[in-house]
Amino acid sequence: MVELDLTIAQQAAVFEQDIKKSRFILNIARVANEEEAQTFINDIKKQERKANHNVWAYVLGKKDEVQRYSDDGEPAGTAGVPMLEVLKNNQVHNVVAVVTRYFGGVKLGAGGLIRAYAGTVADGIAEVGLVELVKQQEVQLTVDYSQFETIKYWLEQHEYQILAVDYATEVVLTVGVEADAITAFTQAIENQLAGKVTIVVGAERMVERPYSRNISAKTTSLK
């Protein structure tokens, strides 16, 4: 599996669905550490204090170095673990998910609970969407006015993001370039402009790029 740095497309989101008369409400959010995750969980518990269950799971770190979950009274292995597996299997990082259940009178059984909790998280993530976090560096290109349209066209054709253009004695373009592609990029620019360019590699930054994938609700219990 290719390692991706994915997270949800919003800082926080809510998704709700009814399954056999029970109400399942997903609250999901980005978090940077366990304190933020626990605070979010406690806030949802207070908000939904009349619920039968507030099941939660979270993963932290690009390689899911921290993994926590709670079944909150549901049968062991039918709620928190499936939620955690959905986050891990879809490579969604640095998020906390809380699924609130209001019991509707129909028992779902172990398999039904696993499908309900895993499915609510998967469906919620699919609705919110994902972004890939990409490390970029800002690269300044200083060129003559006579070269501006040429290099602007080349950058657009190669799908480089032009962050800013400063029209002074010469034209200075600030471009976002993925950190691991800096050498290839600078060489391509120099070749394109026959060396008639001043290149300054600047600060790093993290950017969010929309990422499309099918979200799976599969778990080790339900293939």
ChimeraX attribute file (.defattr): number of C-alpha atoms within 10 A of each C-alpha:
attribute: neighborCount
match mode: 1-to-1
recipient: residues
	/A:1	4
	/A:2	5
	/A:3	8
	/A:4	15
	/A:5	18
	/A:6	22
	/A:7	26
	/A:8	25
	/A:9	20
	/A:10	13
	/A:11	11
	/A:12	15
	/A:13	17
	/A:14	16
	/A:15	17
	/A:16	17
	/A:17	15
	/A:18	14
	/A:19	18
	/A:20	13
	/A:21	13
	/A:22	17
	/A:23	16
	/A:24	24
	/A:25	22
	/A:26	25
	/A:27	21
	/A:28	27
	/A:29	23
	/A:30	24
	/A:31	22
	/A:32	14
	/A:33	16
	/A:34	17
	/A:35	10
	/A:36	15
	/A:37	24
	/A:38	15
	/A:39	12
	/A:40	19
	/A:41	24
	/A:42	15
	/A:43	12
	/A:44	17
	/A:45	17
	/A:46	11
	/A:47	10
	/A:48	16
	/A:49	13
	/A:50	12
	/A:51	15
	/A:52	15
	/A:53	21
	/A:54	29
	/A:55	24
	/A:56	28
	/A:57	26
	/A:58	31
	/A:59	29
	/A:60	21
	/A:61	15
	/A:62	16
	/A:63	15
	/A:64	15
	/A:65	9
	/A:66	13
	/A:67	16
	/A:68	15
	/A:69	19
	/A:70	19
	/A:71	20
	/A:72	15
	/A:73	11
	/A:74	17
	/A:75	13
	/A:76	12
	/A:77	15
	/A:78	21
	/A:79	28
	/A:80	27
	/A:81	23
	/A:82	28
	/A:83	33
	/A:84	24
	/A:85	21
	/A:86	25
	/A:87	27
	/A:88	17
	/A:89	13
	/A:90	19
	/A:91	21
	/A:92	27
	/A:93	24
	/A:94	26
	/A:95	24
	/A:96	30
	/A:97	30
	/A:98	29
	/A:99	29
	/A:100	25
	/A:101	24
	/A:102	17
	/A:103	16
	/A:104	13
	/A:105	9
	/A:106	10
	/A:107	12
	/A:108	14
	/A:109	10
	/A:110	16
	/A:111	11
	/A:112	14
	/A:113	19
	/A:114	25
	/A:115	22
	/A:116	26
	/A:117	28
	/A:118	28
	/A:119	20
	/A:120	24
	/A:121	30
	/A:122	21
	/A:123	18
	/A:124	23
	/A:125	27
	/A:126	16
	/A:127	15
	/A:128	16
	/A:129	18
	/A:130	21
	/A:131	19
	/A:132	19
	/A:133	17
	/A:134	17
	/A:135	16
	/A:136	20
	/A:137	22
	/A:138	21
	/A:139	23
	/A:140	22
	/A:141	20
	/A:142	23
	/A:143	19
	/A:144	14
	/A:145	14
	/A:146	10
	/A:147	15
	/A:148	17
	/A:149	11
	/A:150	12
	/A:151	17
	/A:152	14
	/A:153	11
	/A:154	14
	/A:155	15
	/A:156	11
	/A:157	9
	/A:158	8
	/A:159	9
	/A:160	15
	/A:161	12
	/A:162	17
	/A:163	12
	/A:164	12
	/A:165	15
	/A:166	11
	/A:167	11
	/A:168	10
	/A:169	10
	/A:170	14
	/A:171	18
	/A:172	22
	/A:173	22
	/A:174	22
	/A:175	21
	/A:176	22
	/A:177	22
	/A:178	18
	/A:179	15
	/A:180	11
	/A:181	11
	/A:182	17
	/A:183	9
	/A:184	9
	/A:185	15
	/A:186	19
	/A:187	11
	/A:188	13
	/A:189	19
	/A:190	14
	/A:191	12
	/A:192	14
	/A:193	13
	/A:194	9
	/A:195	12
	/A:196	14
	/A:197	19
	/A:198	13
	/A:199	18
	/A:200	13
	/A:201	15
	/A:202	14
	/A:203	9
	/A:204	15
	/A:205	15
	/A:206	13
	/A:207	14
	/A:208	15
	/A:209	13
	/A:210	12
	/A:211	14
	/A:212	11
	/A:213	9
	/A:214	10
	/A:215	21
	/A:216	18
	/A:217	24
	/A:218	19
	/A:219	18
	/A:220	9
	/A:221	14
	/A:222	11
	/A:223	6
